[in-house]
Amino acid sequence: QVQLVESGGGLVQPGGSLRLSCAASGSFFSSYGMGWYRQALGKQRELVAFITSGGSTNYVDSVKGRFTISRDNTKNTVYLQMNSLKPEDTAVYYCTRTTARGTPFGDWGQGTQVTVSS
């Protein structure tokens, strides 16, 4: 059974940075794409970025140039480095396995709250 545990969220001022981590259990990790999604209060969950098993990355337009997704297969962990944060980035961030096109498998972790506010 896949288990994903997100961490690294918090309260940060506009323009600040955070790095999220998602640790995965099991031996599947290197075989799958991994993605970060977020859900703001009252809104639908949306894709932020995903990385394929081969290391190719994709980002939603609103975070391009500010966020970087990466993975460490030796640690079964995927990261999301978030720079130049904006209030509209405030959301609960989740990770999940994805297909090569970024479609989520839906095995969500518990999420980590990111709040960008002065």
Residue pairs with C-beta under 8 A, 6 or more apart in sequence:
1 25
1 26
2 24
2 25
2 26
2 28
2 97
2 107
3 24
3 25
3 26
3 109
4 22
4 23
4 24
4 25
4 95
4 96
4 107
4 108
4 109
5 22
5 23
5 24
5 109
5 110
6 20
6 21
6 22
6 93
6 94
6 95
6 109
6 110
6 111
6 112
7 20
7 21
7 22
7 23
7 112
8 18
8 19
8 20
8 21
8 112
9 18
9 20
9 92
9 93
9 112
9 113
9 114
9 115
10 18
10 113
10 114
10 115
11 115
11 117
12 18
12 85
12 114
12 115
12 116
13 116
13 117
13 118
14 85
14 86
14 87
14 116
14 117
14 118
15 84
15 85
16 85
16 116
17 81
17 82
17 83
17 84
17 85
18 82
18 85
18 114
19 79
19 80
19 81
19 82
20 36
20 79
20 80
20 82
20 93
20 95
20 112
20 114
21 77
21 78
21 79
22 34
22 36
22 77
22 78
22 79
22 80
22 95
22 109
23 75
23 76
23 77
24 34
24 76
24 77
24 78
25 76
26 76
28 97
29 73
29 76
30 53
30 73
31 53
32 53
32 97
32 98
32 105
33 50
33 51
33 52
33 53
33 97
33 98
33 99
33 100
33 102
34 50
34 51
34 69
34 71
34 78
34 95
34 96
34 97
34 98
35 47
35 48
35 49
35 50
35 51
35 95
35 96
35 97
35 98
35 102
35 104
36 47
36 48
36 49
36 50
36 69
36 78
36 80
36 93
36 94
36 95
37 45
37 46
37 47
37 48
37 93
37 94
37 95
37 96
37 104
37 108
38 45
38 46
38 48
38 89
38 91
38 92
38 93
38 94
38 114
39 45
39 46
39 91
39 92
39 94
39 111
40 88
40 90
40 91
40 92
41 91
43 91
45 94
46 60
47 60
47 102
47 104
48 59
48 60
48 63
48 67
48 80
48 93
49 57
49 58
49 59
49 60
49 63
49 67
49 69
49 80
50 57
50 58
50 69
50 98
50 102
51 57
51 58
51 69
51 70
51 71
51 78
52 100
53 100
55 71
57 68
57 69
58 102
59 67
59 69
62 88
63 82
63 89
66 82
66 83
66 84
66 85
67 80
67 81
67 82
67 83
68 80
68 81
68 83
69 78
69 79
69 80
69 81
70 78
70 79
70 81
71 77
71 78
71 79
72 78
72 79
78 95
80 93
82 89
82 114
85 114
85 116
86 116
87 116
87 117
88 116
89 114
89 116
90 114
90 115
90 116
90 117
91 113
91 114
92 111
92 112
92 113
92 114
93 111
93 112
93 113
93 114
94 108
94 109
94 111
95 108
95 109
96 104
96 105
96 106
96 107
96 108
96 109
97 104
97 105
97 107
98 104
98 105
99 105
